Structure formats: C-alpha cells, structure tokens
Amino acid sequence: MGQGGMGQGGMGQADRVTSAEQLRIAVLGPGGVGGLLAALLARSGQAVTCLARPDTAAHLDRAGLSVTSDRFGEFTTPVRGADALDEPVDVLLVTTKATSLDAALDRVPADVLGAAVVVPLLNGVEHMAALRERYPAARVVAGTIRVAASRPAPGAVRHEGALCAVELAPGAEPLADALAAAGADVAVRPDEVGLLWDKLAFLAPMALLTTQAGAPLGPVRDERGEDLAAVIEEVAAVARAEGAAADAAATREFAWSLPDGMRSSMQRDAEAGNPTEVEAIGGAVLRAADRHGVDVPVTRRIVEELRARPA
Ligand SMILES: NC(=O)c1ccc[n+]([C@@H]2O[C@H](COP(=O)([O-])OP(=O)(O)OC[C@H]3O[C@@H](n4cnc5c(N)ncnc54)[C@H](OP(=O)(O)O)[C@@H]3O)[C@@H](O)[C@H]2O)c1
C-alpha cells in the first residue's frame, strides 16, 4: 500500500516540515496512543507507516488518520498503512496493548526490522525483555507516555486534555527530536528502570484499585483508601528493589490530589468486557516482588481477585 491520496485538513504537511531530520517511522498498533503520535509525526513531515490489521491498514492508507484533540486541534493527515513491515525503518514505535503484543509483533519480521530503534510505549515493564529477545539486532529503548487518548473507530483518534508527555531512555534521540518538533512534550532520562517504574508506581495502584472497585478514584479514596495507600507502598518497595528511587509518600500525595472522577483504562477495558492489562501491570509487580522477596499482600490479593474474574 502506498501514501494515501486524501487531502489534508488544517495546515499543509509541507508547512509543518521542521528542521528535524526526516525519519522512517513505523507505528505498530495505531490506536489511541499510536494513532495520535503517528498523526502528529506525519503532520510534521515524518515518513510514517502504520502497521495494523489488514482492514485497518487499508482504511488508513485510503483515508489517513483523523485526530480530534483538545491540545492539537482537529486535523486529518495521510499515512501509509500496511499489514506488515515490508521495508526498513529507522524507528519502530510499539503501541499495542500488552494483551495483543505477541500477535501484533508477527507483523514485524526481525530480518526486515534489522538494527532499527524500537520504542515501546506500553504500560508495564516486561515487554522490554520480550522485545529484546525477539529482535536481538535492534536497539530497544524504553519509553512511556502520559496522555489520555482513545480510538473511537479505526483511523480516528480522540485526545483529551493537554497532557501528551513522552519520556524516553537514551538511544532514541532522533525520535525525541521528531516528537518534540511534532508538538509533544518530550524528555530523555538516563535511567531505564526509573523511567518504567516511576510510571508503574502510580499507574499500578490506580489501575488495580479502580478496576477492582469498578469505581473512579474519588470513591476508591473514600472507601478503599487504606488499600490504595498500601498498594502504593508495596509497589514503591518493589520499584526500589528493582533499582528505582520510588517515593511512596509523593505518589500518595499525587494520588490524593487528582480529580474524583478519574478512571483508569484498565477499568474501562474491564467494564467493556475487553481483556485487561492486569498481567502486564499487576502480574509484573508480583513477579518482580517474588524475585526480590518483597512482601506485597494487598497487591497480591487484588491481582489474584482480578485474575480470577471471567474473561
Ligand atoms: N490510551 C491512553 O491514553 C494511554 C496512556 C498511557 C499509556 N497507554 C498504554 O499504551 C498502550 C496502548 O494503549 P491504547 O489505549 O493506545 O490502546 P488501543 O487504543 O486499544 O490501541 C491499540 C492498537 O493496537 C492494535 N492492534 C491490536 N492487535 C493488533 C494486531 N494483532 N496487529 C496490529 N495491530 C493490533 C489495535 O487495532 P484495532 O484498532 O484494529 O483494534 C489498536 O489500534 C497500552 O499499554 C496502554 O496501557 C495508553
């Protein structure tokens, strides 16, 4: 499939080409996160291929990506759609959910990927080892994103609020420059472990408690505040055992500063009857706790209860 032939909304692509070097970027899983970043990068002049299921790939190739964003406005931008990586790229962004990662990676043959930089933006930590094992010649660089984005339909992206903050470990500087030129907030930090566990230190307690309670953060704080504080302490202890400088008091203060109505995507997935990332988020905490001999009774109880729920 080639470049889509549709017109562009808003500012023309040529007007947005920046001084950043043009990169060949593939985005595996153009959903909320991947679709938003693919669209921003394509709009700013990068050569973006979205790797998706065949129907979605054909749709993207034909119609491009349409974004509605509180921060970046409404725009439609052409991208190339493909159902497998069929030519070399400089960067592969991996933006599926953990539950579909293995199947989606079948679209990326190791021999085509070669020595590209691979940047996963999934929540969790264990995907790093899985990617390194699968793509030994590639450079797998840790990344996280703080954003609220969803994919209401194939090729459509809804981005809520102003947050669009990417953190990258060293090794993906050209991507960092391209994302910054495309309008995202980008930071490069030296410590992979800290980068990944800082994200998990808040996300895991928030996701596990809101999903188990089937309620947003406000009622969780009011009715399950002790459990929330305990899971924050436990995940911070595991993060420290892993080598991150996790501060449970700061995470707790943050968790108590957020709006009552805040929900987690794990909770949304559970409510929609979709597979959740409980293994990638909660299961990963338990496995790391076991490796280090850290006691995490409250987290374990909640994760086990969520695992036992019918899929
Ligand atoms: N959304 C957020 O605001 C947010 C914020 C921070 C972190 N994250 C993390 O980012 C990751 C991605 O989340 P998301 O919300 O962006 O997920 P999402 O909207 O569900 O997007 C995932 C994409 O992966 C695609 N996909 C699934 N299986 C595939 C396969 N076999 N081959 C090709 N593509 C496949 C889906 O395709 P279809 O469109 O065809 O279903 C979808 O477009 C998760 O780990 C999440 O925890 C999300």
The ligand as a Gaussian input file, in Angstrom:
#p B3LYP/6-31G(d) Opt

LIG

0 1
 N       -4.699000       5.403000      25.747000
 C       -4.016000       6.111000      26.624000
 O       -4.379000       7.243000      26.912000
 C       -2.747000       5.540000      27.222000
 C       -1.955000       6.366000      28.034000
 C       -0.750000       5.884000      28.510000
 C       -0.353000       4.587000      28.219000
 N       -1.163000       3.793000      27.456000
 C       -0.685000       2.447000      27.155000
 O       -0.386000       2.409000      25.765000
 C       -0.651000       1.106000      25.244000
 C       -1.627000       1.244000      24.083000
 O       -2.879000       1.680000      24.614000
 P       -4.007000       2.335000      23.715000
 O       -5.019000       2.896000      24.655000
 O       -3.418000       3.225000      22.693000
 O       -4.639000       1.038000      23.023000
 P       -5.681000       0.979000      21.812000
 O       -6.332000       2.293000      21.609000
 O       -6.517000      -0.217000      22.050000
 O       -4.734000       0.747000      20.566000
 C       -4.076000      -0.458000      20.355000
 C       -3.962000      -0.664000      18.876000
 O       -3.331000      -1.915000      18.645000
 C       -3.962000      -2.504000      17.538000
 N       -3.803000      -3.939000      17.487000
 C       -4.290000      -4.878000      18.323000
 N       -3.951000      -6.106000      17.899000
 C       -3.235000      -5.932000      16.765000
 C       -2.602000      -6.820000      15.854000
 N       -2.622000      -8.135000      16.038000
 N       -1.967000      -6.288000      14.802000
 C       -1.932000      -4.959000      14.617000
 N       -2.497000      -4.065000      15.437000
 C       -3.144000      -4.561000      16.505000
 C       -5.406000      -2.139000      17.698000
 O       -6.014000      -2.292000      16.445000
 P       -7.585000      -2.065000      16.182000
 O       -7.720000      -0.599000      16.066000
 O       -7.772000      -2.787000      14.898000
 O       -8.301000      -2.647000      17.357000
 C       -5.314000      -0.711000      18.172000
 O       -5.307000       0.185000      17.091000
 C       -1.193000       0.283000      26.421000
 O       -0.141000      -0.439000      27.027000
 C       -1.713000       1.346000      27.384000
 O       -1.696000       0.912000      28.735000
 C       -2.350000       4.235000      26.957000

